[in-house]
Each structure stands twice: as structure tokens, then as C-alpha cells.
Amino acid sequence: MIIERILHFEGSKGRAELSALFDSGATYSCIHPESAELLAPAEPLPRPLDVEPASEGGFIRITQRVSLDFYLGELRLTDEFMVVPGLSEQAIIGATTLQKWRLKLDFEHDEVTADPRAAKLKLM
């Protein structure tokens, strides 16, 4: 299941409002190459990542990623996004990001909620 939202993204090169899908079935958070180019310089992956897309057969080779901040309301979150050639969406928030930030998807009410405690920096 999927929930779609317009989110504010920020990178070292710029800012943009992007349509993002919260998709618990996607392992990684992903971004379209054109959207990534606006926001931050892409960094090469140490080794390419071959992923199987949900809608078509075969594999897509991912060779780059970008680090981005994005906002859920006033809550600033950050993660790496795989730059996916031919991605049909501007951005996808995948399971690794959902788990990292303890985001909860309520499909019945079409809502995304976050535990604000997950975004606090803990120093020991």
C-alpha cells in the first residue's frame, strides 16, 4: 500500500517540493535523477546495486545515491536516496527510512505519523 504526499526536500545544491510516495513495499528510498540533480551532487555507490522493480521484469542497476533532508510537517528527517534511472515518481520513501525514523503509515486514514523522539540527537 502507498500514501502520497508533497514534501519539502533540501540538499547541498537546493530545495524543492516533490511528490513522494511512502511505500512500505520498497526497500530503499529512491529519487528520480532529475529531482536529485536539483538538490545534491550524486555520490557513486561503492558497488552497483541491482534491484527488481515492482511493475516490470528484469533489474535496474543503481550506481548513485544522494543525501537529503526532507520534512514531515515541521519534523526534519534525513536519509540517503538511491538515484534510480527511469523512476516513475519524483521520490519514494522506502522501508529503511520508515524504520529508521519510526514513521507509521495509516492506510485507513491516509496519514503518515512520526515519533518526534526519533528525530532527537542523543549524545552519550
Secondary structure, DSSP 8 states (H G I E B T S, - for coil): -EEEEEEEEE-SS-EEEEEEEEETT-SS-EE-HHHHHHH---EEEEEEEEE--SSSSS-EEEEEEEEEEEEETTEEEEEEEEE-TT-SSSEEE-HHHHHHTTEEEETTTTEEEE-GGGGS----
